[in-house]
Amino acid sequence: MSDALPKFCFVIHPVSLEDVARYEPGAKGKGEPIIRKILEWMPPWAAVHVTGVRAPDGRETEGWFIGAPLMPEQMLELPREEVYSRILRAIEIGAELGAQVAGLGAFTGVVGDAGVTINERSPIPVTTGNSLTIVAGLQSLFRGAQEMGVDPAGATAVVIGATGSIGSACVRLIAPKVKRVILVARNETRLRKFHEQIASELPCESSYTTDLSAAVRQADLVLTATSSTQNVIHPEDLRPGAVVCELSLPHDVSRRVALERPDVLVTEGGNMLVPGAPRFSRVREPDQEFDLGLPPRTALACMSETMVLALERRFEPFTLGRGINLDRVVEMEEMAARCGFTLGGMRSFDAAITTEKIAATREAAARLRSQAAAGGERVSP
Ligand SMILES: NC(=O)c1ccc[n+]([C@@H]2O[C@H](COP(=O)([O-])OP(=O)(O)OC[C@H]3O[C@@H](n4cnc5c(N)ncnc54)[C@H](OP(=O)(O)O)[C@@H]3O)[C@@H](O)[C@H]2O)c1
């Protein structure tokens, strides 16, 4: 084994116009159509050099975030081959810099067959990072439940995006802990077939529906992992005191929830604390930190999975496709813990969730529940 640090690369792309300005401050104030056109023509480039990722036992890795600058809608709308070649060029840049494993960020892991074709064509092994995202999402959902005093054993959980790579694994891992699980997606045939396939293995009541609002209206716990480019969870659908764990990028939960539902706990589920003293330096301005839009030392779980694979020298396509192997999820959880990765602090709508905020949310939920118990059919927050 060589003494050189194991290296990774991770493909990033903007999921909002605010992200574009974070990547390229010069874009601030430019109109959306112009930005989209520029992105269409912009080749991938090495945007961020990541150093200082160090496991508690001293193992270290370095890597690069490579920009494949398309917005989520463009990833879905442009010809598939064009998008694949953009992502593959980004991975090639990483491989030229010495990366031995590549991760796919946000929609680069959603487009097409969730990484399978990209891995086949890539010069280095590829992972979507979804195993660690699933681990982080579950930990985050049940941490939220505990904070809000919701007992999972008596709860109805709704998984939105239930036929997806992340959602389908989450259904199977949430089911043993709750009273009832409702599966939600848009494609009814795929949803029914998936439910038929797994219903007998699920140790709780289960059902499925394409009526997202109706499902959310019944939910104590919501985990959302869709490939929607629009908000799908709105304040009027949520039950008093509901806990929502959001994995989707771009976000599924409307910002109106923050303003109109002080009784609901929304938490971004896919953030991890990176061990060591990680630095995310802009490649073009190495003295400047790249703003990931997250607190210090924090990275997305899919980025973290790629770092874990590098630290463990597991240069292999660890997580690919839409039928994720649950043994791999458990193995990734163990590897990540061994490497010193832990769940990120609670956060929603770009801000940390403080102890005071949780107390106020619990209080608002209790008030609404007692109004409902006192006979008010309609409860307004
Ligand atoms: N935080 C992180 O670290 C992290 C890591 C990886 C991925 N992600 C994000 O997680 C999300 C899911 O990724 P994935 O790989 O699991 O995607 P995926 O395999 O493509 O699955 C997407 C799921 O969403 C459903 N869906 C799409 N639009 C919907 C809508 N409007 N309403 C209800 N369901 C809808 C799809 O089914 P139908 O088409 O039938 O509706 C499918 O079940 C993406 O936003 C991705 O960017 C986050």
The ligand as an ORCA input file, in Angstrom:
! r2SCAN-3c Opt
* xyz 0 1
  N     -28.619     15.374      1.810
  C     -27.839     14.524      1.144
  O     -26.704     14.211      1.521
  C     -28.379     13.866     -0.100
  C     -27.665     12.818     -0.670
  C     -28.176     12.198     -1.806
  C     -29.373     12.626     -2.373
  N     -30.030     13.669     -1.812
  C     -31.319     14.125     -2.373
  O     -32.321     13.160     -2.037
  C     -33.378     13.199     -3.005
  C     -33.759     11.794     -3.451
  O     -32.654     11.153     -4.077
  P     -32.792      9.665     -4.661
  O     -31.437      9.315     -5.175
  O     -33.446      8.770     -3.699
  O     -33.775      9.947     -5.905
  P     -34.608      8.894     -6.789
  O     -34.043      7.520     -6.665
  O     -34.726      9.481     -8.150
  O     -36.058      8.876     -6.094
  C     -36.911      9.969     -6.118
  C     -38.268      9.557     -5.550
  O     -39.087     10.727     -5.476
  C     -40.355     10.449     -6.075
  N     -40.882     11.747     -6.534
  C     -40.372     12.583     -7.445
  N     -41.117     13.696     -7.544
  C     -42.127     13.563     -6.634
  C     -43.221     14.383     -6.255
  N     -43.447     15.564     -6.822
  N     -44.060     13.936     -5.282
  C     -43.853     12.735     -4.689
  N     -42.825     11.910     -5.021
  C     -41.984     12.326     -5.981
  C     -40.017      9.434     -7.171
  O     -41.109      8.641     -7.598
  P     -42.120      9.179     -8.756
  O     -41.287      9.619     -9.894
  O     -43.014      8.018     -9.006
  O     -42.858     10.294     -8.125
  C     -39.032      8.544     -6.385
  O     -39.762      7.693     -5.523
  C     -32.885     14.125     -4.112
  O     -33.447     15.412     -3.903
  C     -31.381     14.204     -3.882
  O     -30.820     15.415     -4.370
  C     -29.573     14.283     -0.675
*
